[in-house]
Amino acid sequence: MCLCWVRVRMCLRGWRTVSHRHLPRPDLPGLEQSRELAEWLAGPRSRALQRAGIGRRRRLLEVGSGHGVVTPELKRRARGMVVSLDRDGEALRQGAVTDVPRVAGDCRQLPFADESFDLVFFQNVLLWAPELEWVVAEAARMVEPGGALVAIEPDYGGMMEHPAMGLRELWFAGLLAAGADPEVGRKLPGACEAAGLDTWVELSHLPSAAEPQAVLLLEDLPLTNQQHEQVRSLAKAVSERSGRWSPFVHAPYFLVVGSKP
Ligand SMILES: C[S@@+](CC[C@H](N)C(=O)[O-])C[C@H]1O[C@@H](n2cnc3c(N)ncnc32)[C@H](O)[C@@H]1O
């Protein structure tokens, strides 16, 4: 059954390579796609982590670590230990990183005592958390005074495209159908303030050339057959683009650092 399903997926995806292990998961792209996403966010992430004083942090919690593609960077930049947490035990087991403590758990109820960490990190996780204020308050509970929370989350409501292709509408449809919040970014600063954190926010990042892989991330979302068809033809159109900036596509990310007084 597994092999058939993989073949069907490869057929559906056309020229996109699909790992045998990766079946569609709306909240967890495959390893390669996760690496690409992390790479796109490298500059903004570096700024936010620096702002949060990562170089002096001794106990860092990465929430929703997925395949662990950012974990080595956190480990390299922090002064002490990194703990990875995800609700998906399989992703933790098969992840890229095996030399950090990995904990299966839910960000709505973190299995640690108050003030256990001096930095709590999220990237592309909070859009999947239906009770944002609750989750941010729970993360703030983990942070010791003087520590910080860093979150890097998208806001598809601010998505720009030229010429209009309907990408923004597809992201909204797919994320809402999957139970995610496409506009989580703009809600994050207020949620951090409500949790008692001194909040710094930056809207990022610089636009980059439209990539077909970014369009194909939509394929893991629960869209209709017609919408999937649209995704494939948009990815093809982007791969045949006439110049670096044509078509133009940009989805802004919110970088938020909440410091605990
Ligand atoms: C898009 S992936 C991001 C993974 C990683 N942060 C990265 O940037 O590569 C989202 C991750 O959040 C995890 N996740 C979603 N909801 C969660 C929850 N309630 N508690 C813990 N992890 C959750 C998923 O299992 C998934 O691994």
The ligand as a Tripos MOL2 file, in Angstrom:
@<TRIPOS>MOLECULE
LIG
   27    29     1     0     0
SMALL
NO_CHARGES

@<TRIPOS>ATOM
      1 C1          6.1520   23.5460    9.9390 C.3       1 LIG1
      2 S1          6.8530   22.4880   11.1380 S.3       1 LIG1
      3 C2          8.2140   23.4810   11.6800 C.3       1 LIG1
      4 C3          9.3530   22.6600   12.2000 C.3       1 LIG1
      5 C4         10.5870   23.4640   12.5930 C.3       1 LIG1
      6 N1         10.2780   24.4380   13.6120 N.3       1 LIG1
      7 C5         11.2070   24.1120   11.3960 C.2       1 LIG1
      8 O1         11.1890   25.3410   11.2970 O.co2     1 LIG1
      9 O2         11.7310   23.3590   10.5460 O.co2     1 LIG1
     10 C6          5.7330   22.5980   12.4970 C.3       1 LIG1
     11 C7          6.0510   21.6520   13.6250 C.3       1 LIG1
     12 O3          5.2570   22.0070   14.7530 O.3       1 LIG1
     13 C8          4.8220   20.8140   15.3790 C.3       1 LIG1
     14 N2          3.6280   21.1190   16.1420 N.ar      1 LIG1
     15 C9          2.4290   21.5300   15.6760 C.ar      1 LIG1
     16 N3          1.5600   21.6850   16.6730 N.ar      1 LIG1
     17 C10         2.2220   21.3740   17.8230 C.ar      1 LIG1
     18 C11         1.8520   21.3370   19.2010 C.ar      1 LIG1
     19 N4          0.6140   21.6190   19.5870 N.pl3     1 LIG1
     20 N5          2.7950   20.9870   20.0920 N.ar      1 LIG1
     21 C12         4.0570   20.6680   19.7100 C.ar      1 LIG1
     22 N6          4.4590   20.6610   18.4080 N.ar      1 LIG1
     23 C13         3.5430   21.0200   17.4880 C.ar      1 LIG1
     24 C14         4.5800   19.8550   14.2330 C.3       1 LIG1
     25 O4          4.5960   18.5010   14.6450 O.3       1 LIG1
     26 C15         5.7350   20.2070   13.3070 C.3       1 LIG1
     27 O5          6.8590   19.4100   13.5690 O.3       1 LIG1
@<TRIPOS>BOND
     1     1     2 1
     2     2     3 1
     3     2    10 1
     4     3     4 1
     5     4     5 1
     6     5     6 1
     7     5     7 1
     8     7     8 2
     9     7     9 1
    10    10    11 1
    11    11    12 1
    12    11    26 1
    13    12    13 1
    14    13    14 1
    15    13    24 1
    16    14    15 ar
    17    14    23 ar
    18    15    16 ar
    19    16    17 ar
    20    17    18 ar
    21    17    23 ar
    22    18    19 1
    23    18    20 ar
    24    20    21 ar
    25    21    22 ar
    26    22    23 ar
    27    24    25 1
    28    24    26 1
    29    26    27 1
@<TRIPOS>SUBSTRUCTURE
     1 LIG1         1 GROUP 0 **** ****
